[in-house]
Amino acid sequence: MDKQLITQMEQLRKKMIEAALLNESLQHLDVIMLSQSLDEIIVQVQRERRAYS
């Protein structure tokens, strides 16, 4: 599995949490955009894991 993807995933997760706390909302546009980016990376990691299984 690509360590760079895992690192990127963790960084996005932290940014998403910070944005949610800062904006006091999970529905703020910044939080949603970060969540969608995180979802894309998670799907990519899952695909890679299936390819190596």
mmJSON file of the N, C-alpha and C atoms, coordinates in Angstrom:
{"data_MODEL":{"atom_site":{
"group_PDB":["ATOM","ATOM","ATOM","ATOM","ATOM","ATOM","ATOM","ATOM","ATOM","ATOM","ATOM","ATOM","ATOM","ATOM","ATOM","ATOM","ATOM","ATOM","ATOM","ATOM","ATOM","ATOM","ATOM","ATOM","ATOM","ATOM","ATOM","ATOM","ATOM","ATOM","ATOM","ATOM","ATOM","ATOM","ATOM","ATOM","ATOM","ATOM","ATOM","ATOM","ATOM","ATOM","ATOM","ATOM","ATOM","ATOM","ATOM","ATOM","ATOM","ATOM","ATOM","ATOM","ATOM","ATOM","ATOM","ATOM","ATOM","ATOM","ATOM","ATOM","ATOM","ATOM","ATOM","ATOM","ATOM","ATOM","ATOM","ATOM","ATOM","ATOM","ATOM","ATOM","ATOM","ATOM","ATOM","ATOM","ATOM","ATOM","ATOM","ATOM","ATOM","ATOM","ATOM","ATOM","ATOM","ATOM","ATOM","ATOM","ATOM","ATOM","ATOM","ATOM","ATOM","ATOM","ATOM","ATOM","ATOM","ATOM","ATOM","ATOM","ATOM","ATOM","ATOM","ATOM","ATOM","ATOM","ATOM","ATOM","ATOM","ATOM","ATOM","ATOM","ATOM","ATOM","ATOM","ATOM","ATOM","ATOM","ATOM","ATOM","ATOM","ATOM","ATOM","ATOM","ATOM","ATOM","ATOM","ATOM","ATOM","ATOM","ATOM","ATOM","ATOM","ATOM","ATOM","ATOM","ATOM","ATOM","ATOM","ATOM","ATOM","ATOM","ATOM","ATOM","ATOM","ATOM","ATOM","ATOM","ATOM","ATOM","ATOM","ATOM","ATOM","ATOM","ATOM","ATOM","ATOM","ATOM","ATOM"],
"id":[1,2,3,4,5,6,7,8,9,10,11,12,13,14,15,16,17,18,19,20,21,22,23,24,25,26,27,28,29,30,31,32,33,34,35,36,37,38,39,40,41,42,43,44,45,46,47,48,49,50,51,52,53,54,55,56,57,58,59,60,61,62,63,64,65,66,67,68,69,70,71,72,73,74,75,76,77,78,79,80,81,82,83,84,85,86,87,88,89,90,91,92,93,94,95,96,97,98,99,100,101,102,103,104,105,106,107,108,109,110,111,112,113,114,115,116,117,118,119,120,121,122,123,124,125,126,127,128,129,130,131,132,133,134,135,136,137,138,139,140,141,142,143,144,145,146,147,148,149,150,151,152,153,154,155,156,157,158,159],
"type_symbol":["N","C","C","N","C","C","N","C","C","N","C","C","N","C","C","N","C","C","N","C","C","N","C","C","N","C","C","N","C","C","N","C","C","N","C","C","N","C","C","N","C","C","N","C","C","N","C","C","N","C","C","N","C","C","N","C","C","N","C","C","N","C","C","N","C","C","N","C","C","N","C","C","N","C","C","N","C","C","N","C","C","N","C","C","N","C","C","N","C","C","N","C","C","N","C","C","N","C","C","N","C","C","N","C","C","N","C","C","N","C","C","N","C","C","N","C","C","N","C","C","N","C","C","N","C","C","N","C","C","N","C","C","N","C","C","N","C","C","N","C","C","N","C","C","N","C","C","N","C","C","N","C","C","N","C","C","N","C","C"],
"label_atom_id":["N","CA","C","N","CA","C","N","CA","C","N","CA","C","N","CA","C","N","CA","C","N","CA","C","N","CA","C","N","CA","C","N","CA","C","N","CA","C","N","CA","C","N","CA","C","N","CA","C","N","CA","C","N","CA","C","N","CA","C","N","CA","C","N","CA","C","N","CA","C","N","CA","C","N","CA","C","N","CA","C","N","CA","C","N","CA","C","N","CA","C","N","CA","C","N","CA","C","N","CA","C","N","CA","C","N","CA","C","N","CA","C","N","CA","C","N","CA","C","N","CA","C","N","CA","C","N","CA","C","N","CA","C","N","CA","C","N","CA","C","N","CA","C","N","CA","C","N","CA","C","N","CA","C","N","CA","C","N","CA","C","N","CA","C","N","CA","C","N","CA","C","N","CA","C","N","CA","C","N","CA","C","N","CA","C"],
"label_alt_id":[null,null,null,null,null,null,null,null,null,null,null,null,null,null,null,null,null,null,null,null,null,null,null,null,null,null,null,null,null,null,null,null,null,null,null,null,null,null,null,null,null,null,null,null,null,null,null,null,null,null,null,null,null,null,null,null,null,null,null,null,null,null,null,null,null,null,null,null,null,null,null,null,null,null,null,null,null,null,null,null,null,null,null,null,null,null,null,null,null,null,null,null,null,null,null,null,null,null,null,null,null,null,null,null,null,null,null,null,null,null,null,null,null,null,null,null,null,null,null,null,null,null,null,null,null,null,null,null,null,null,null,null,null,null,null,null,null,null,null,null,null,null,null,null,null,null,null,null,null,null,null,null,null,null,null,null,null,null,null],
"label_comp_id":["MET","MET","MET","ASP","ASP","ASP","LYS","LYS","LYS","GLN","GLN","GLN","LEU","LEU","LEU","ILE","ILE","ILE","THR","THR","THR","GLN","GLN","GLN","MET","MET","MET","GLU","GLU","GLU","GLN","GLN","GLN","LEU","LEU","LEU","ARG","ARG","ARG","LYS","LYS","LYS","LYS","LYS","LYS","MET","MET","MET","ILE","ILE","ILE","GLU","GLU","GLU","ALA","ALA","ALA","ALA","ALA","ALA","LEU","LEU","LEU","LEU","LEU","LEU","ASN","ASN","ASN","GLU","GLU","GLU","SER","SER","SER","LEU","LEU","LEU","GLN","GLN","GLN","HIS","HIS","HIS","LEU","LEU","LEU","ASP","ASP","ASP","VAL","VAL","VAL","ILE","ILE","ILE","MET","MET","MET","LEU","LEU","LEU","SER","SER","SER","GLN","GLN","GLN","SER","SER","SER","LEU","LEU","LEU","ASP","ASP","ASP","GLU","GLU","GLU","ILE","ILE","ILE","ILE","ILE","ILE","VAL","VAL","VAL","GLN","GLN","GLN","VAL","VAL","VAL","GLN","GLN","GLN","ARG","ARG","ARG","GLU","GLU","GLU","ARG","ARG","ARG","ARG","ARG","ARG","ALA","ALA","ALA","TYR","TYR","TYR","SER","SER","SER"],
"label_asym_id":["A","A","A","A","A","A","A","A","A","A","A","A","A","A","A","A","A","A","A","A","A","A","A","A","A","A","A","A","A","A","A","A","A","A","A","A","A","A","A","A","A","A","A","A","A","A","A","A","A","A","A","A","A","A","A","A","A","A","A","A","A","A","A","A","A","A","A","A","A","A","A","A","A","A","A","A","A","A","A","A","A","A","A","A","A","A","A","A","A","A","A","A","A","A","A","A","A","A","A","A","A","A","A","A","A","A","A","A","A","A","A","A","A","A","A","A","A","A","A","A","A","A","A","A","A","A","A","A","A","A","A","A","A","A","A","A","A","A","A","A","A","A","A","A","A","A","A","A","A","A","A","A","A","A","A","A","A","A","A"],
"label_entity_id":["1","1","1","1","1","1","1","1","1","1","1","1","1","1","1","1","1","1","1","1","1","1","1","1","1","1","1","1","1","1","1","1","1","1","1","1","1","1","1","1","1","1","1","1","1","1","1","1","1","1","1","1","1","1","1","1","1","1","1","1","1","1","1","1","1","1","1","1","1","1","1","1","1","1","1","1","1","1","1","1","1","1","1","1","1","1","1","1","1","1","1","1","1","1","1","1","1","1","1","1","1","1","1","1","1","1","1","1","1","1","1","1","1","1","1","1","1","1","1","1","1","1","1","1","1","1","1","1","1","1","1","1","1","1","1","1","1","1","1","1","1","1","1","1","1","1","1","1","1","1","1","1","1","1","1","1","1","1","1"],
"label_seq_id":[1,1,1,2,2,2,3,3,3,4,4,4,5,5,5,6,6,6,7,7,7,8,8,8,9,9,9,10,10,10,11,11,11,12,12,12,13,13,13,14,14,14,15,15,15,16,16,16,17,17,17,18,18,18,19,19,19,20,20,20,21,21,21,22,22,22,23,23,23,24,24,24,25,25,25,26,26,26,27,27,27,28,28,28,29,29,29,30,30,30,31,31,31,32,32,32,33,33,33,34,34,34,35,35,35,36,36,36,37,37,37,38,38,38,39,39,39,40,40,40,41,41,41,42,42,42,43,43,43,44,44,44,45,45,45,46,46,46,47,47,47,48,48,48,49,49,49,50,50,50,51,51,51,52,52,52,53,53,53],
"pdbx_PDB_ins_code":[null,null,null,null,null,null,null,null,null,null,null,null,null,null,null,null,null,null,null,null,null,null,null,null,null,null,null,null,null,null,null,null,null,null,null,null,null,null,null,null,null,null,null,null,null,null,null,null,null,null,null,null,null,null,null,null,null,null,null,null,null,null,null,null,null,null,null,null,null,null,null,null,null,null,null,null,null,null,null,null,null,null,null,null,null,null,null,null,null,null,null,null,null,null,null,null,null,null,null,null,null,null,null,null,null,null,null,null,null,null,null,null,null,null,null,null,null,null,null,null,null,null,null,null,null,null,null,null,null,null,null,null,null,null,null,null,null,null,null,null,null,null,null,null,null,null,null,null,null,null,null,null,null,null,null,null,null,null,null],
"Cartn_x":[0.835,0.0,0.888,0.438,1.198,1.192,2.363,2.47,2.064,2.309,1.95,0.437,-0.325,-1.784,-2.265,-1.663,-2.046,-1.754,-0.599,-0.238,-1.218,-1.529,-2.475,-3.854,-4.247,-5.532,-5.581,-4.533,-4.478,-4.496,-3.776,-3.754,-5.137,-5.815,-7.162,-8.138,-7.989,-8.869,-8.714,-7.473,-7.214,-7.776,-7.575,-8.105,-9.628,-10.249,-11.707,-12.217,-11.573,-11.967,-11.784,-10.656,-10.406,-11.455,-11.802,-12.806,-14.167,-14.497,-15.79,-15.835,-14.751,-14.708,-14.718,-13.957,-13.882,-15.235,-15.914,-17.189,-18.389,-18.114,-19.159,-20.296,-19.905,-20.904,-20.249,-20.926,-20.477,-20.995,-21.898,-22.514,-21.897,-20.855,-20.163,-19.496,-19.48,-18.938,-17.496,-16.672,-15.281,-15.203,-16.037,-16.046,-16.5,-17.524,-18.046,-17.011,-16.342,-15.331,-14.161,-13.73,-12.642,-13.078,-14.319,-14.856,-14.901,-15.301,-15.351,-13.954,-12.996,-11.612,-11.098,-11.423,-11.023,-11.667,-12.932,-13.627,-12.923,-12.487,-11.804,-10.516,-9.778,-8.527,-8.814,-9.828,-10.189,-10.546,-11.313,-11.679,-10.428,-9.52,-8.283,-7.464,-7.361,-6.621,-7.294,-8.619,-9.337,-9.101,-9.08,-8.809,-7.419,-6.453,-5.078,-4.999,-5.684,-5.66,-6.25,-7.34,-7.962,-7.04,-6.297,-5.4,-4.258,-3.837,-2.722,-3.172,-4.48,-4.985,-4.986],
"Cartn_y":[-1.174,0.0,1.249,2.263,3.488,4.325,4.483,5.258,6.708,7.22,8.607,8.793,7.814,7.892,7.862,7.018,6.919,8.239,8.824,10.11,11.196,11.222,12.197,12.006,10.759,10.446,10.978,10.77,11.248,12.773,13.424,14.884,15.446,14.858,15.31,15.083,13.956,13.655,14.718,15.073,16.103,17.453,17.82,19.087,19.105,17.982,17.898,18.091,17.458,17.601,19.043,19.647,21.045,21.97,21.726,22.561,22.404,21.187,20.944,21.649,21.595,22.263,23.781,24.278,25.712,26.286,25.582,26.061,25.579,24.74,24.186,23.539,22.877,22.236,21.179,20.043,19.011,19.287,20.252,20.563,21.781,22.341,23.475,23.003,23.857,23.494,22.983,23.616,23.172,21.736,21.414,20.074,19.058,19.402,18.493,18.254,19.311,19.161,18.297,18.508,17.693,16.238,16.038,14.694,13.965,14.662,14.056,13.697,14.557,14.262,13.047,12.997,11.867,10.577,10.64,9.468,8.936,9.831,9.417,8.661,9.153,8.492,7.136,7.074,5.811,4.758,5.158,4.231,3.77,4.686,4.338,3.332,3.558,2.64,1.271,1.242,-0.03,-0.783,-0.066,-0.701,-1.306,-0.563,-1.073,-2.326,-2.306,-3.478,-4.689,-4.501,-5.629,-6.143,-5.239,-5.631,-6.496,-6.25,-7.002,-8.262,-8.453,-9.623,-10.85],
"Cartn_z":[0.0,0.0,0.0,-0.661,-0.832,0.454,1.046,2.291,2.083,0.882,0.584,0.659,0.164,0.234,1.675,2.482,3.891,4.602,4.326,4.922,4.485,3.201,2.673,3.314,3.492,4.105,5.542,6.291,7.676,7.741,6.831,6.813,6.488,5.514,5.166,6.308,6.98,8.114,9.204,9.501,10.512,10.083,8.809,8.302,8.378,8.067,8.104,9.53,10.491,11.894,12.348,11.984,12.355,11.745,10.474,9.805,10.472,10.857,11.519,12.871,13.611,14.916,14.764,13.807,13.573,13.154,12.28,11.748,12.554,13.553,14.422,13.627,12.53,11.682,10.799,10.702,9.764,8.356,8.246,6.96,6.274,6.87,6.262,4.969,3.954,2.643,2.729,3.551,3.691,4.21,5.174,5.756,4.708,3.975,2.944,1.855,1.429,0.379,0.853,2.075,2.624,2.772,3.185,3.331,1.991,0.952,-0.371,-0.872,-0.618,-0.996,-0.237,1.033,1.859,1.358,0.988,0.435,-0.808,-1.673,-2.897,-2.585,-1.61,-1.235,-0.591,0.247,0.894,-0.157,-1.145,-2.223,-2.969,-3.225,-3.922,-3.102,-1.8,-0.924,-0.921,-0.864,-0.877,-2.189,-3.296,-4.589,-4.608,-4.081,-4.035,-3.157,-2.044,-1.154,-1.841,-2.584,-3.312,-4.41,-5.043,-6.129,-5.598,-4.352,-3.774,-3.031,-2.914,-2.18,-3.049],
"occupancy":[1.0,1.0,1.0,1.0,1.0,1.0,1.0,1.0,1.0,1.0,1.0,1.0,1.0,1.0,1.0,1.0,1.0,1.0,1.0,1.0,1.0,1.0,1.0,1.0,1.0,1.0,1.0,1.0,1.0,1.0,1.0,1.0,1.0,1.0,1.0,1.0,1.0,1.0,1.0,1.0,1.0,1.0,1.0,1.0,1.0,1.0,1.0,1.0,1.0,1.0,1.0,1.0,1.0,1.0,1.0,1.0,1.0,1.0,1.0,1.0,1.0,1.0,1.0,1.0,1.0,1.0,1.0,1.0,1.0,1.0,1.0,1.0,1.0,1.0,1.0,1.0,1.0,1.0,1.0,1.0,1.0,1.0,1.0,1.0,1.0,1.0,1.0,1.0,1.0,1.0,1.0,1.0,1.0,1.0,1.0,1.0,1.0,1.0,1.0,1.0,1.0,1.0,1.0,1.0,1.0,1.0,1.0,1.0,1.0,1.0,1.0,1.0,1.0,1.0,1.0,1.0,1.0,1.0,1.0,1.0,1.0,1.0,1.0,1.0,1.0,1.0,1.0,1.0,1.0,1.0,1.0,1.0,1.0,1.0,1.0,1.0,1.0,1.0,1.0,1.0,1.0,1.0,1.0,1.0,1.0,1.0,1.0,1.0,1.0,1.0,1.0,1.0,1.0,1.0,1.0,1.0,1.0,1.0,1.0],
"B_iso_or_equiv":[0.0,0.0,0.0,0.0,0.0,0.0,0.0,0.0,0.0,0.0,0.0,0.0,0.0,0.0,0.0,0.0,0.0,0.0,0.0,0.0,0.0,0.0,0.0,0.0,0.0,0.0,0.0,0.0,0.0,0.0,0.0,0.0,0.0,0.0,0.0,0.0,0.0,0.0,0.0,0.0,0.0,0.0,0.0,0.0,0.0,0.0,0.0,0.0,0.0,0.0,0.0,0.0,0.0,0.0,0.0,0.0,0.0,0.0,0.0,0.0,0.0,0.0,0.0,0.0,0.0,0.0,0.0,0.0,0.0,0.0,0.0,0.0,0.0,0.0,0.0,0.0,0.0,0.0,0.0,0.0,0.0,0.0,0.0,0.0,0.0,0.0,0.0,0.0,0.0,0.0,0.0,0.0,0.0,0.0,0.0,0.0,0.0,0.0,0.0,0.0,0.0,0.0,0.0,0.0,0.0,0.0,0.0,0.0,0.0,0.0,0.0,0.0,0.0,0.0,0.0,0.0,0.0,0.0,0.0,0.0,0.0,0.0,0.0,0.0,0.0,0.0,0.0,0.0,0.0,0.0,0.0,0.0,0.0,0.0,0.0,0.0,0.0,0.0,0.0,0.0,0.0,0.0,0.0,0.0,0.0,0.0,0.0,0.0,0.0,0.0,0.0,0.0,0.0,0.0,0.0,0.0,0.0,0.0,0.0],
"pdbx_formal_charge":[null,null,null,null,null,null,null,null,null,null,null,null,null,null,null,null,null,null,null,null,null,null,null,null,null,null,null,null,null,null,null,null,null,null,null,null,null,null,null,null,null,null,null,null,null,null,null,null,null,null,null,null,null,null,null,null,null,null,null,null,null,null,null,null,null,null,null,null,null,null,null,null,null,null,null,null,null,null,null,null,null,null,null,null,null,null,null,null,null,null,null,null,null,null,null,null,null,null,null,null,null,null,null,null,null,null,null,null,null,null,null,null,null,null,null,null,null,null,null,null,null,null,null,null,null,null,null,null,null,null,null,null,null,null,null,null,null,null,null,null,null,null,null,null,null,null,null,null,null,null,null,null,null,null,null,null,null,null,null],
"auth_seq_id":[1,1,1,2,2,2,3,3,3,4,4,4,5,5,5,6,6,6,7,7,7,8,8,8,9,9,9,10,10,10,11,11,11,12,12,12,13,13,13,14,14,14,15,15,15,16,16,16,17,17,17,18,18,18,19,19,19,20,20,20,21,21,21,22,22,22,23,23,23,24,24,24,25,25,25,26,26,26,27,27,27,28,28,28,29,29,29,30,30,30,31,31,31,32,32,32,33,33,33,34,34,34,35,35,35,36,36,36,37,37,37,38,38,38,39,39,39,40,40,40,41,41,41,42,42,42,43,43,43,44,44,44,45,45,45,46,46,46,47,47,47,48,48,48,49,49,49,50,50,50,51,51,51,52,52,52,53,53,53],
"auth_comp_id":["MET","MET","MET","ASP","ASP","ASP","LYS","LYS","LYS","GLN","GLN","GLN","LEU","LEU","LEU","ILE","ILE","ILE","THR","THR","THR","GLN","GLN","GLN","MET","MET","MET","GLU","GLU","GLU","GLN","GLN","GLN","LEU","LEU","LEU","ARG","ARG","ARG","LYS","LYS","LYS","LYS","LYS","LYS","MET","MET","MET","ILE","ILE","ILE","GLU","GLU","GLU","ALA","ALA","ALA","ALA","ALA","ALA","LEU","LEU","LEU","LEU","LEU","LEU","ASN","ASN","ASN","GLU","GLU","GLU","SER","SER","SER","LEU","LEU","LEU","GLN","GLN","GLN","HIS","HIS","HIS","LEU","LEU","LEU","ASP","ASP","ASP","VAL","VAL","VAL","ILE","ILE","ILE","MET","MET","MET","LEU","LEU","LEU","SER","SER","SER","GLN","GLN","GLN","SER","SER","SER","LEU","LEU","LEU","ASP","ASP","ASP","GLU","GLU","GLU","ILE","ILE","ILE","ILE","ILE","ILE","VAL","VAL","VAL","GLN","GLN","GLN","VAL","VAL","VAL","GLN","GLN","GLN","ARG","ARG","ARG","GLU","GLU","GLU","ARG","ARG","ARG","ARG","ARG","ARG","ALA","ALA","ALA","TYR","TYR","TYR","SER","SER","SER"],
"auth_asym_id":["A","A","A","A","A","A","A","A","A","A","A","A","A","A","A","A","A","A","A","A","A","A","A","A","A","A","A","A","A","A","A","A","A","A","A","A","A","A","A","A","A","A","A","A","A","A","A","A","A","A","A","A","A","A","A","A","A","A","A","A","A","A","A","A","A","A","A","A","A","A","A","A","A","A","A","A","A","A","A","A","A","A","A","A","A","A","A","A","A","A","A","A","A","A","A","A","A","A","A","A","A","A","A","A","A","A","A","A","A","A","A","A","A","A","A","A","A","A","A","A","A","A","A","A","A","A","A","A","A","A","A","A","A","A","A","A","A","A","A","A","A","A","A","A","A","A","A","A","A","A","A","A","A","A","A","A","A","A","A"],
"auth_atom_id":["N","CA","C","N","CA","C","N","CA","C","N","CA","C","N","CA","C","N","CA","C","N","CA","C","N","CA","C","N","CA","C","N","CA","C","N","CA","C","N","CA","C","N","CA","C","N","CA","C","N","CA","C","N","CA","C","N","CA","C","N","CA","C","N","CA","C","N","CA","C","N","CA","C","N","CA","C","N","CA","C","N","CA","C","N","CA","C","N","CA","C","N","CA","C","N","CA","C","N","CA","C","N","CA","C","N","CA","C","N","CA","C","N","CA","C","N","CA","C","N","CA","C","N","CA","C","N","CA","C","N","CA","C","N","CA","C","N","CA","C","N","CA","C","N","CA","C","N","CA","C","N","CA","C","N","CA","C","N","CA","C","N","CA","C","N","CA","C","N","CA","C","N","CA","C","N","CA","C","N","CA","C","N","CA","C"],
"pdbx_PDB_model_num":[1,1,1,1,1,1,1,1,1,1,1,1,1,1,1,1,1,1,1,1,1,1,1,1,1,1,1,1,1,1,1,1,1,1,1,1,1,1,1,1,1,1,1,1,1,1,1,1,1,1,1,1,1,1,1,1,1,1,1,1,1,1,1,1,1,1,1,1,1,1,1,1,1,1,1,1,1,1,1,1,1,1,1,1,1,1,1,1,1,1,1,1,1,1,1,1,1,1,1,1,1,1,1,1,1,1,1,1,1,1,1,1,1,1,1,1,1,1,1,1,1,1,1,1,1,1,1,1,1,1,1,1,1,1,1,1,1,1,1,1,1,1,1,1,1,1,1,1,1,1,1,1,1,1,1,1,1,1,1]
}}}
